[in-house]
Amino acid sequence: MNKLKDFRITPENSHYGTGRRKEAIARVWILKDNTDKFIVKVKETGKEYDLRDYVQRETLYQKVMLPFKVTGTEGKFGIFATVEGGGISGQAEAIMYGIAKALLGYNPDFRPSLKKAGLLTRDAREKERKKYAQMGARAKYRWSKR
């Protein structure tokens, strides 16, 4: 498999943001120069994918691109993201949150519009832990009188 990332990331040509959701962590760089590149690198395998191919569902792709739509910067930036942990959905939302933070680094004036769209709020919902003497977090074992 050929490498999709054929460019250098420097502080002059990019802005960085970290996104988290459930168990997923995404480190996101928005690139000023490579506006046609949307690359996701999976940490566990080391493979690189095009963003649209990686998230598979169109709804998730639209969700990832939402910060650009809200700020009116579609087509002005490329994305390079490394993701680890969680599933595709959690990783997509982590990338979205990372993009929003990176856009703030690019232009702090975007804050009101991103805040209004709810893109700067970390979704704190995590998996609830399993309790002892129970099947799961909430489900109990069947009770038998005799």
C-alpha positions in Angstrom: 0.0 0.0 0.0 1.4 3.4 -1.0 1.6 6.2 1.5 -1.0 8.9 1.0 0.9 11.4 3.2 3.6 12.8 0.8 4.0 16.2 2.6 5.6 17.6 5.7 3.6 19.0 8.6 5.1 22.2 10.0 3.8 24.9 12.3 3.8 27.3 9.2 1.5 25.2 7.0 -0.8 23.6 9.6 -2.9 23.9 12.8 -3.3 21.2 15.4 -6.3 20.0 17.5 -6.9 16.9 19.7 -10.3 15.3 19.7 -11.7 12.7 22.0 -15.0 10.7 22.0 -15.8 7.6 24.0 -12.6 5.5 23.8 -11.3 7.2 20.6 -8.5 9.7 20.4 -7.8 11.7 17.2 -4.8 14.0 16.7 -5.8 16.3 13.8 -3.8 18.7 11.7 -5.6 21.0 9.3 -3.3 21.8 6.3 -3.4 25.1 4.4 -1.4 23.8 1.4 -2.8 20.4 0.7 -6.5 21.3 0.4 -7.5 18.2 -1.5 -6.0 15.7 1.0 -8.2 14.1 3.7 -6.0 11.4 5.2 -6.6 9.2 8.3 -3.8 7.1 9.7 -4.8 4.3 12.0 -2.3 4.0 14.8 -2.8 0.2 15.5 -2.2 -0.9 11.9 -0.1 2.0 10.6 -2.2 2.2 7.5 -3.4 5.4 5.9 -6.9 5.8 4.4 -8.8 8.5 2.5 -11.3 10.0 5.0 -14.4 9.1 2.9 -13.2 5.5 2.5 -12.4 5.2 6.2 -15.6 6.5 7.7 -17.7 4.6 5.1 -21.0 6.2 5.9 -22.0 9.5 4.3 -23.6 10.7 7.5 -20.3 10.3 9.4 -18.4 12.1 6.6 -20.8 15.0 6.8 -20.4 15.1 10.6 -16.6 15.2 10.2 -16.9 18.1 7.7 -19.4 20.1 9.9 -16.8 22.4 11.5 -15.7 23.6 8.0 -19.4 24.1 6.9 -20.2 26.1 10.1 -17.2 28.4 9.6 -17.5 28.6 5.8 -14.0 27.2 5.2 -14.9 24.3 3.0 -12.2 23.6 0.4 -9.7 25.8 2.2 -8.0 23.1 4.3 -6.8 19.5 4.0 -6.9 17.1 7.0 -4.3 14.7 8.4 -5.5 12.8 11.4 -4.1 9.9 13.4 -6.7 7.9 15.3 -6.6 5.2 18.0 -9.1 3.3 20.1 -12.8 3.1 19.9 -14.9 2.4 16.8 -15.4 4.2 13.5 -18.3 6.3 14.8 -16.4 7.5 17.9 -13.3 8.1 15.8 -15.2 10.2 13.3 -16.7 12.4 16.1 -13.2 12.7 17.7 -11.9 13.9 14.3 -14.7 16.4 14.1 -13.9 17.8 17.6 -10.2 17.9 16.7 -11.0 19.9 13.5 -13.1 22.4 15.5 -10.2 22.9 17.9 -7.7 23.3 15.1 -9.9 25.9 13.4 -9.9 27.9 16.7 -6.1 27.8 16.5 -6.3 29.1 13.0 -8.8 31.9 13.7 -10.2 32.6 17.2 -13.0 34.6 15.7 -14.7 31.3 14.7 -15.4 30.6 18.4 -19.0 32.0 18.6 -20.2 30.1 15.5 -18.5 26.8 16.5 -19.8 27.2 20.1 -23.4 27.8 18.8 -23.2 24.7 16.7 -22.1 22.7 19.8 -18.7 21.7 18.3 -16.6 22.9 21.2 -18.3 20.8 23.8 -16.5 17.5 24.6 -19.2 14.7 24.6 -18.5 13.2 28.0 -20.7 10.1 27.6 -18.5 7.1 28.3 -19.2 3.4 28.7 -20.5 2.6 32.2 -18.5 0.1 34.1 -19.7 -3.4 34.8 -20.5 -4.0 38.5 -19.7 -7.2 40.4 -22.5 -9.8 40.9 -24.2 -8.4 37.8 -24.2 -9.4 34.1 -23.2 -5.9 32.9 -23.5 -2.3 33.9 -27.2 -2.4 34.6 -28.4 -5.9 33.7 -28.7 -8.3 36.7 -28.6 -12.0 36.8 -32.0 -13.7 36.9 -33.2 -14.1 40.5 -34.5 -17.5 41.6 -36.3 -18.0 44.9 -35.4 -21.8 45.1 
